[in-house]
Each structure stands twice: as structure tokens, then as C-alpha cells.
């Protein structure tokens, strides 16, 4: 029947192709850019057999926005290139000597930065500000994956807060020995995140 109306047949074909291009084979990835606020914090802390140490990262050094590529059509929101690169030289542990020790611990000469990659985020629930997060952390060239639960609030900015528990031995790190080995750094360290981001 439609063969008698070739212009209608052609129109249906065009609509079908357009629908396939729009819904069937389109790229599911979404792209955006975010800027990290200067008052954000990444803090690495730990203890020794005699005291404790806290090293804060100066996020004011991060002027360029971070490009995000993600897919929100799956069980998790998957990220392809969400990476936070932290130069070891920008950590401040409170003094020149401990800053030097911290950079030595992270093997800064051969691996000048710590990298934190966001792999996935569970879709946030209205009644709960906590979200499951998958991360990859690279220190001294060694990569480890972690699953964590972080607080996430969305207002004018996106705020992410939480603590990750790591072990130096997971990254094959050997703390420098002080006072002929009498001062020893404990294996467990804490990474506290307080990140504020806004879309640009």
C-alpha cells in the first residue's frame, strides 16, 4: 500500500534513521568541567611511636578546571578521566625538615605527584547524603583501588567530605628512619577529603 505513496515511504525512512541516531546509537557519555574551590582540603595524617604528623595540600595551586567525562545511564555513574593530580611539593607538613621527610617518603624525585582518580559514584538518594565511591589512588607509581562512603551535598557547589584509610605498605613505601631508627612511622595513614567543586 505504501509503495503507492513513495513520498510517505521516504518520510518514514528519514524519521526512523533520525530516531536511531538520536536514541539508539548515540554516545552515552556526558562531558562537563568543574573547578575546585581554593578552600578545599586534602589532608594526609599519620602517627609515629612518639608523635603525629599532618600534611595539608594547597589546592589554591589548582587554577585550571578539571574535565569530566561520565556515563550516568548505568548502575553506577561511571567516570572516564576524573583525575586529581597533587604535586608532592605542594604538601605542607608544618616545617622544612618534616616536609623533606614527607617528600622522601613519597619518592618525589622519581614520582613527583600523587594521583587520585574517581572511577564511579553511586547515584545519590534524596533521603541520604552519603554516596558510595570507587577511587584509584596512585602513590610512588603504585596503584590501588578503594571503595569508600563519602558525604556529598549539592547546593550552589558540590561538596564531598570523608576519610580514606590507607596503608603505606600497600604502596611499597618505606618511611625514612630518624634517630638511628628509634622514631618509626606507623603503617596506617588517613586521607581526609573536603572538596568543593562548581561547574564551569
C-alpha positions as a Markdown table, in Angstrom:
| # | Residue | x | y | z |
|---|---|---|---|---|
| 1 | Unk | 0.0 | 0.0 | 0.0 |
| 2 | Unk | 2.8 | 2.4 | 1.0 |
| 3 | Unk | 4.5 | 1.7 | -2.3 |
| 4 | Unk | 1.8 | 3.7 | -4.0 |
| 5 | Unk | 2.9 | 6.8 | -2.0 |
| 6 | Unk | 6.7 | 7.0 | -2.4 |
| 7 | Unk | 6.9 | 10.4 | -0.7 |
| 8 | Unk | 5.4 | 8.9 | 2.5 |
| 9 | Unk | 7.7 | 5.9 | 2.4 |
| 10 | Unk | 10.7 | 8.2 | 2.2 |
| 11 | Unk | 9.4 | 10.4 | 5.1 |
| 12 | Unk | 9.1 | 7.3 | 7.3 |
| 13 | Unk | 12.6 | 6.2 | 6.4 |
| 14 | Unk | 14.0 | 9.6 | 7.4 |
| 15 | Unk | 12.1 | 9.7 | 10.7 |
| 16 | Unk | 13.4 | 6.1 | 11.6 |
| 17 | Unk | 17.0 | 7.0 | 10.8 |
| 18 | Unk | 16.7 | 10.2 | 12.9 |
| 19 | Unk | 15.3 | 8.3 | 15.8 |
| 20 | Unk | 18.1 | 5.7 | 15.7 |
| 21 | Unk | 20.7 | 8.4 | 15.6 |
| 22 | Unk | 19.1 | 10.3 | 18.5 |
| 23 | Unk | 18.3 | 7.4 | 20.8 |
| 24 | Unk | 19.8 | 4.1 | 19.6 |
| 25 | Unk | 23.4 | 4.6 | 18.8 |
| 26 | Unk | 24.2 | 8.0 | 20.3 |
| 27 | Unk | 27.2 | 8.4 | 22.6 |
| 28 | Unk | 26.0 | 7.8 | 26.2 |
| 29 | Unk | 28.9 | 9.8 | 27.7 |
| 30 | Unk | 28.4 | 13.3 | 29.1 |
| 31 | Unk | 31.0 | 16.0 | 29.4 |
| 32 | Unk | 31.5 | 18.9 | 31.7 |
| 33 | Unk | 34.2 | 20.9 | 33.5 |
| 34 | Unk | 34.5 | 21.6 | 37.2 |
| 35 | Unk | 36.7 | 23.9 | 39.2 |
| 36 | Unk | 38.0 | 23.0 | 42.6 |
| 37 | Unk | 37.5 | 25.8 | 45.2 |
| 38 | Unk | 40.6 | 27.2 | 46.9 |
| 39 | Unk | 39.3 | 26.5 | 50.4 |
| 40 | Unk | 39.1 | 22.7 | 49.6 |
| 41 | Unk | 41.4 | 20.4 | 51.5 |
| 42 | Unk | 43.3 | 17.2 | 51.1 |
| 43 | Unk | 45.0 | 16.3 | 54.3 |
| 44 | Unk | 47.2 | 13.3 | 54.9 |
| 45 | Unk | 47.9 | 12.4 | 58.5 |
| 46 | Unk | 49.6 | 9.7 | 60.4 |
| 47 | Unk | 51.4 | 8.8 | 63.6 |
| 48 | Unk | 54.8 | 7.7 | 64.8 |
| 49 | Unk | 55.8 | 6.0 | 68.0 |
| 50 | Unk | 56.4 | 9.4 | 69.5 |
| 51 | Unk | 54.1 | 11.9 | 67.8 |
| 52 | Unk | 51.8 | 12.5 | 64.9 |
| 53 | Unk | 52.0 | 14.4 | 61.6 |
| 54 | Unk | 49.6 | 16.3 | 59.4 |
| 55 | Unk | 50.3 | 17.3 | 55.8 |
| 56 | Unk | 47.9 | 19.7 | 54.0 |
| 57 | Unk | 47.7 | 20.2 | 50.3 |
| 58 | Unk | 47.5 | 23.7 | 48.9 |
| 59 | Unk | 44.6 | 23.4 | 46.5 |
| 60 | Unk | 44.9 | 27.1 | 45.6 |
| 61 | Unk | 47.6 | 26.0 | 43.2 |
| 62 | Unk | 44.9 | 24.3 | 41.1 |
| 63 | Unk | 43.8 | 27.0 | 38.7 |
| 64 | Unk | 42.7 | 25.0 | 35.7 |
| 65 | Unk | 39.3 | 23.3 | 35.6 |
| 66 | Unk | 39.1 | 19.5 | 35.6 |
| 67 | Unk | 37.4 | 17.9 | 32.6 |
| 68 | Unk | 34.9 | 15.2 | 33.4 |
| 69 | Unk | 33.6 | 12.5 | 31.1 |
| 70 | Unk | 30.9 | 10.3 | 32.6 |
| 71 | Unk | 28.1 | 7.9 | 31.8 |
| 72 | Unk | 25.0 | 8.2 | 34.1 |
| 73 | Unk | 22.9 | 5.6 | 32.3 |
| 74 | Unk | 24.3 | 2.6 | 34.3 |
| 75 | Unk | 24.0 | 1.2 | 37.8 |
| 76 | Unk | 26.9 | 3.5 | 38.9 |
| 77 | Unk | 27.8 | 6.9 | 37.4 |
| 78 | Unk | 31.0 | 5.9 | 35.7 |
| 79 | Unk | 33.8 | 8.4 | 35.1 |
| 80 | Unk | 36.5 | 8.1 | 32.4 |
| 81 | Unk | 39.0 | 10.8 | 33.2 |
| 82 | Unk | 38.2 | 12.4 | 36.5 |
| 83 | Unk | 41.7 | 12.8 | 37.9 |
| 84 | Unk | 43.0 | 15.0 | 40.7 |
| 85 | Unk | 46.8 | 15.3 | 40.4 |
| 86 | Unk | 48.6 | 16.6 | 43.6 |
| 87 | Unk | 52.2 | 17.7 | 43.3 |
| 88 | Unk | 54.1 | 16.4 | 46.3 |
| 89 | Unk | 55.9 | 19.8 | 46.6 |
| 90 | Unk | 52.6 | 21.4 | 47.5 |
| 91 | Unk | 52.0 | 19.4 | 50.7 |
| 92 | Unk | 52.8 | 21.4 | 53.8 |
| 93 | Unk | 53.5 | 19.3 | 56.9 |
| 94 | Unk | 54.4 | 22.3 | 59.1 |
| 95 | Unk | 58.2 | 22.6 | 58.8 |
| 96 | Unk | 61.1 | 22.3 | 56.4 |
| 97 | Unk | 62.5 | 19.1 | 58.0 |
| 98 | Unk | 59.2 | 17.1 | 58.0 |
| 99 | Unk | 58.3 | 18.4 | 54.5 |
| 100 | Unk | 61.6 | 17.0 | 53.3 |
| 101 | Unk | 60.9 | 13.7 | 55.1 |
| 102 | Unk | 57.4 | 13.5 | 53.6 |
| 103 | Unk | 58.7 | 14.1 | 50.1 |
| 104 | Unk | 61.3 | 11.5 | 50.6 |
| 105 | Unk | 58.6 | 9.1 | 51.8 |
| 106 | Unk | 56.6 | 9.7 | 48.6 |
| 107 | Unk | 59.7 | 9.1 | 46.4 |
| 108 | Unk | 59.2 | 12.6 | 45.0 |
| 109 | Unk | 62.3 | 12.6 | 42.8 |
| 110 | Unk | 61.0 | 9.7 | 40.7 |
| 111 | Unk | 57.3 | 10.2 | 41.3 |
| 112 | Unk | 56.6 | 13.9 | 41.8 |
| 113 | Unk | 52.8 | 13.7 | 42.3 |
| 114 | Unk | 50.0 | 11.7 | 43.9 |
| 115 | Unk | 47.1 | 11.0 | 41.7 |
| 116 | Unk | 43.5 | 10.3 | 42.7 |
| 117 | Unk | 41.1 | 9.0 | 40.1 |
| 118 | Unk | 37.4 | 8.9 | 40.5 |
| 119 | Unk | 36.1 | 5.7 | 39.0 |
| 120 | Unk | 32.4 | 5.7 | 39.9 |
| 121 | Unk | 29.8 | 7.2 | 42.2 |
| 122 | Unk | 26.6 | 5.5 | 43.3 |
| 123 | Unk | 23.5 | 7.6 | 42.3 |
| 124 | Unk | 22.7 | 9.9 | 45.3 |
| 125 | Unk | 19.5 | 9.3 | 47.2 |
| 126 | Unk | 17.3 | 12.2 | 48.3 |
| 127 | Unk | 17.0 | 10.9 | 51.9 |
| 128 | Unk | 20.7 | 10.2 | 52.3 |
| 129 | Unk | 23.7 | 12.5 | 51.7 |
| 130 | Unk | 26.2 | 9.5 | 51.8 |
| 131 | Unk | 27.2 | 8.0 | 48.5 |
| 132 | Unk | 29.4 | 5.0 | 47.5 |
| 133 | Unk | 32.5 | 6.0 | 45.7 |
| 134 | Unk | 35.2 | 4.0 | 43.8 |
| 135 | Unk | 38.6 | 5.5 | 43.6 |
| 136 | Unk | 42.1 | 4.7 | 42.3 |
| 137 | Unk | 45.0 | 6.2 | 44.2 |
| 138 | Unk | 48.5 | 6.2 | 42.7 |
| 139 | Unk | 51.4 | 6.9 | 45.0 |
| 140 | Unk | 55.1 | 6.4 | 44.0 |
| 141 | Unk | 54.0 | 4.7 | 40.9 |
| 142 | Unk | 51.9 | 2.1 | 42.7 |
| 143 | Unk | 48.1 | 1.9 | 42.0 |
| 144 | Unk | 45.5 | 0.7 | 44.4 |
| 145 | Unk | 41.7 | 0.8 | 44.2 |
| 146 | Unk | 39.4 | 1.7 | 47.1 |
| 147 | Unk | 35.7 | 1.7 | 47.8 |
| 148 | Unk | 34.5 | 4.4 | 50.2 |
| 149 | Unk | 31.4 | 6.0 | 51.6 |
| 150 | Unk | 31.6 | 9.8 | 51.4 |
| 151 | Unk | 29.2 | 12.7 | 52.3 |
| 152 | Unk | 28.0 | 14.5 | 49.2 |
| 153 | Unk | 26.0 | 17.7 | 49.3 |
| 154 | Unk | 24.8 | 19.7 | 46.3 |
| 155 | Unk | 23.9 | 23.3 | 46.8 |
| 156 | Unk | 25.5 | 26.1 | 44.8 |
| 157 | Unk | 28.6 | 23.9 | 44.9 |
| 158 | Unk | 29.2 | 20.2 | 45.1 |
| 159 | Unk | 30.8 | 19.3 | 48.4 |
| 160 | Unk | 32.4 | 16.0 | 49.1 |
| 161 | Unk | 33.7 | 15.0 | 52.5 |
| 162 | Unk | 35.1 | 11.9 | 54.0 |
| 163 | Unk | 38.1 | 9.9 | 55.2 |
| 164 | Unk | 40.1 | 7.1 | 53.5 |
| 165 | Unk | 42.2 | 4.7 | 55.5 |
| 166 | Unk | 45.4 | 3.6 | 53.6 |
| 167 | Unk | 48.5 | 1.7 | 54.5 |
| 168 | Unk | 52.0 | 2.8 | 53.4 |
| 169 | Unk | 52.9 | -0.9 | 52.8 |
| 170 | Unk | 50.1 | -1.0 | 50.1 |
| 171 | Unk | 52.2 | 1.3 | 48.1 |
| 172 | Unk | 55.6 | -0.2 | 49.0 |
| 173 | Unk | 56.6 | 2.9 | 50.9 |
| 174 | Unk | 59.4 | 2.8 | 53.4 |
| 175 | Unk | 59.4 | 5.8 | 55.8 |
| 176 | Unk | 62.8 | 7.4 | 56.5 |
| 177 | Unk | 64.3 | 6.3 | 59.8 |
| 178 | Unk | 65.2 | 9.0 | 62.3 |
| 179 | Unk | 67.3 | 9.0 | 65.5 |
| 180 | Unk | 69.0 | 5.7 | 64.4 |
| 181 | Unk | 65.6 | 4.0 | 63.9 |
| 182 | Unk | 64.1 | 5.0 | 67.2 |
| 183 | Unk | 61.4 | 7.0 | 65.6 |
| 184 | Unk | 59.1 | 4.8 | 63.5 |
| 185 | Unk | 56.2 | 5.8 | 61.3 |
| 186 | Unk | 53.1 | 3.7 | 61.7 |
| 187 | Unk | 51.8 | 1.9 | 58.6 |
| 188 | Unk | 48.3 | 3.3 | 58.7 |
| 189 | Unk | 47.6 | 6.8 | 57.3 |
| 190 | Unk | 44.4 | 8.8 | 56.9 |
| 191 | Unk | 43.5 | 10.8 | 53.9 |
| 192 | Unk | 40.8 | 13.4 | 54.6 |
| 193 | Unk | 38.9 | 14.9 | 51.7 |
| 194 | Unk | 37.0 | 18.2 | 51.9 |
| 195 | Unk | 36.5 | 19.1 | 48.3 |
| 196 | Unk | 34.2 | 21.8 | 47.0 |
| 197 | Unk | 33.6 | 22.0 | 43.2 |
| 198 | Unk | 31.5 | 24.1 | 40.9 |
| 199 | Unk | 30.6 | 23.5 | 37.3 |
| 200 | Unk | 32.1 | 26.0 | 34.8 |
